[in-house]
């Protein structure tokens, strides 16, 4: 949990060049907001506390705050402080994807994070998930049997965003879209393997049915299992075993 009352005992950003210190602070605060540790409406700690925790000057901190303000994730009012606001996806998504590519995340596998997010969110939403019309609409996003990799990724993405949309948590939906965007190239490569379409379609049908039956524990397991193998290398390794 983010500690707003006591400074850290380390100075993690001091050795970095100034521009990278600014970006690193903005990235850390953005992560706290998207994870819910700094929820919508929360007031950021004072400049003094943040400067102590990050080990930077007020000028550096203010530049980082301004970066978040420009993407619509913070409301900054002179004399009152900085408050977390519901971010505009159109403003936030490009900057996050750019930061992810700059850190080499496009070469890693972000989808298992979706499995963790989805499972945790399902734990508190069993009652609200009994919306049969919304749940049945998930079947509209089943992968086309003879589709191209681009069509498969589009259908898969629409299905996953519909899943997170059912949870009623906008920030989780934002994060899901970011991770799916980062994983686009890996997913396109995965669908070059014929068995990947079948594997994903089977996961979709099983998960949709589990949700219709109110079995959120099974739904979480199915989704997490799918995420663990949702990349080209795992798909290639799984294909011979399936045969």
C-alpha positions in Angstrom: 0.0 0.0 0.0 1.2 3.5 -0.8 2.3 5.2 2.4 1.3 8.9 2.4 2.4 9.6 5.9 6.0 8.6 6.1 9.0 9.0 3.7 10.8 6.0 2.3 14.2 5.1 3.5 15.7 4.9 0.0 16.0 7.4 -2.8 15.3 5.2 -5.9 15.2 7.9 -8.6 18.1 10.1 -7.6 20.8 8.3 -9.8 18.6 8.6 -12.9 18.8 11.5 -15.3 16.3 14.2 -14.6 13.9 13.4 -17.5 13.9 9.7 -16.5 13.2 10.6 -12.9 10.1 12.6 -14.0 8.9 9.7 -16.1 9.6 7.1 -13.4 7.6 9.1 -10.8 4.7 9.6 -13.2 4.7 5.8 -14.0 4.7 4.9 -10.3 1.8 7.2 -9.5 -0.1 6.1 -12.5 0.4 2.4 -11.5 -1.0 3.2 -8.0 -4.0 4.9 -9.5 -4.8 2.1 -12.0 -4.3 -0.6 -9.3 -6.8 1.2 -7.0 -4.3 2.0 -4.2 -5.1 5.6 -5.1 -8.8 5.5 -5.9 -10.9 8.0 -7.9 -11.5 11.0 -5.7 -8.4 10.4 -3.5 -6.2 13.3 -2.7 -2.5 12.8 -3.4 -0.1 13.3 -0.4 1.5 16.8 -0.1 4.5 17.8 -2.2 6.7 17.5 0.9 5.7 13.9 1.5 6.0 12.9 -2.1 9.4 14.6 -2.5 10.6 12.7 0.5 9.2 9.4 -0.7 10.7 9.7 -4.2 13.8 11.5 -3.1 13.4 14.3 -5.7 13.0 18.1 -5.8 9.7 19.9 -6.0 10.5 20.9 -9.5 10.9 17.3 -10.6 7.8 16.2 -8.7 5.7 19.0 -10.3 6.8 18.0 -13.8 5.6 14.4 -13.1 2.3 15.6 -11.7 1.8 17.8 -14.8 2.4 14.7 -17.0 -0.5 12.9 -15.2 -2.6 16.0 -15.4 -2.1 16.3 -19.1 -3.4 12.7 -19.6 -6.5 13.4 -17.6 -5.7 11.2 -14.6 -5.3 14.0 -12.1 -7.2 17.2 -11.2 -4.7 19.8 -9.9 -6.2 22.9 -8.1 -3.8 25.5 -6.7 -4.2 25.8 -3.0 -6.3 22.5 -2.7 -3.9 19.9 -4.1 -4.1 17.0 -6.6 -7.0 14.6 -6.8 -7.4 11.4 -8.7 -10.0 11.6 -11.4 -11.5 9.0 -13.8 -9.1 9.0 -16.7 -10.0 9.6 -20.3 -9.1 6.5 -22.1 -8.4 8.3 -25.4 -5.8 10.5 -23.6 -4.4 7.8 -21.2 -4.0 4.8 -23.5 -1.5 6.2 -26.0 0.9 7.4 -23.3 0.7 4.1 -21.4 1.3 2.0 -24.5 4.2 4.3 -25.5 5.7 3.8 -22.0 5.3 0.1 -22.2 7.0 -0.2 -25.6 9.8 2.0 -24.3 10.4 -0.4 -21.4 10.4 -3.4 -23.7 7.1 -4.8 -22.4 6.1 -5.7 -25.9 8.6 -8.6 -25.7 7.1 -9.9 -22.4 3.8 -11.6 -21.8 1.3 -9.3 -20.1 -1.8 -11.5 -20.5 -1.3 -13.5 -17.2 -1.8 -10.2 -15.4 -5.3 -10.1 -16.9 -6.0 -13.6 -15.5 -5.1 -12.3 -12.0 -7.1 -9.1 -12.4 -10.2 -11.0 -13.7 -10.1 -13.6 -10.9 -9.7 -11.0 -8.2 -12.6 -8.9 -9.6 -14.9 -11.9 -9.9 -14.6 -12.6 -6.2 -16.8 -9.7 -5.3 -19.2 -9.7 -8.2 -21.1 -13.0 -8.0 -24.5 -11.4 -7.5 -24.1 -8.7 -10.2 -23.0 -11.2 -12.8 -26.4 -12.8 -13.0 -27.4 -10.5 -15.9 -28.4 -13.1 -18.5 -28.8 -10.7 -21.4 -25.4 -9.2 -20.9 -23.8 -12.7 -20.3 -25.4 -14.2 -23.4 -24.1 -11.3 -25.5 -20.6 -12.7 -24.8 -21.4 -15.4 -27.4 -21.4 -12.7 -30.1 -17.6 -12.5 -29.8 -16.8 -16.1 -30.4 -13.9 -16.4 -32.8 -14.8 -16.9 -36.5 -13.8 -20.4 -37.6 -12.1 -19.4 -40.8 -10.9 -15.9 -39.8 -7.6 -14.3 -40.4 -5.3 -13.7 -37.4 -6.4 -10.0 -37.5 -10.0 -11.0 -37.3 -9.3 -13.5 -34.5 -7.5 -10.9 -32.4 -10.4 -8.4 -33.0 -13.0 -11.0 -31.9 -10.9 -12.1 -28.9 -10.3 -8.5 -27.8 -14.0 -7.7 -28.0 -14.8 -10.7 -25.9 -12.3 -9.9 -23.2 -13.3 -6.3 -23.0 -17.0 -7.4 -22.7 -15.9 -9.7 -19.8 -14.3 -6.8 -18.0 -17.2 -4.6 -18.8 -19.5 -6.9 -16.9 -17.5 -6.3 -13.7 -18.5 -2.6 -13.7 -15.0 -1.4 -12.8 -13.8 1.2 -15.4 -10.2 1.3 -14.3 -9.9 -2.5 -14.7 -11.3 -2.1 -18.2 -8.7 0.6 -19.0 -5.9 -1.6 -17.8 -7.3 -4.6 -19.8 -7.3 -2.6 -22.9 -3.8 -1.4 -22.3 -2.5 -4.9 -21.8 -4.4 -6.3 -24.8 -2.9 -3.5 -26.9 0.6 -4.4 -25.8 0.0 -8.1 -26.5 -1.4 -7.5 -30.1 1.7 -8.6 -32.0 2.1 -11.8 -29.8 -1.6 -12.7 -30.3 -1.4 -12.2 -34.1 1.6 -14.6 -34.1 -0.3 -17.1 -31.9 -3.1 -17.3 -34.4 -0.8 -18.5 -37.1 -1.0 -21.8 -35.3 -4.2 -23.6 -36.3 -4.9 -25.0 -32.9 -4.9 -21.6 -31.3 -8.3 -20.7 -32.7 -9.8 -23.9 -31.4 -8.2 -23.5 -28.0 -9.5 -20.0 -27.6 -13.0 -20.8 -28.8 -13.2 -23.7 -26.4 -12.1 -21.4 -23.5 -14.7 -18.8 -24.5 -17.6 -21.3 -24.6 -16.6 -22.9 -21.3 -16.1 -19.6 -19.5 -19.3 -18.0 -20.9 -21.3 -21.1 -19.7 -19.6 -21.0 -16.3 -20.7 -17.3 -15.9 -24.2 -18.1 -17.0 -24.4 -20.8 -14.3 -23.0 -18.3 -11.7 -19.8 -20.4 -11.2 -17.3 -17.6 -11.0 -14.6 -19.8 -9.5 -14.6 -22.1 -12.6 -14.7 -19.0 -14.8 -11.7 -17.5 -13.2 -9.8 -20.8 -13.5 -10.6 -21.1 -17.2 -9.6 -17.6 -18.0 -6.4 -17.8 -16.0 -5.5 -21.1 -17.8 -6.1 -19.5 -21.2 -3.9 -16.5 -20.3 -1.0 -18.6 -19.3 -0.7 -20.0 -22.8 -1.8 -17.0 -24.8 1.5 -16.5 -26.6 3.2 -18.0 -29.7 5.8 -20.0 -27.9 3.3 -21.7 -25.6 0.9 -22.3 -28.5 3.6 -24.0 -30.5 4.6 -26.2 -27.6 1.0 -27.1 -26.8 0.1 -28.1 -30.4 2.1 -31.4 -30.5 0.7 -32.4 -27.1 -2.8 -31.8 -28.3 -2.2 -34.0 -31.3 
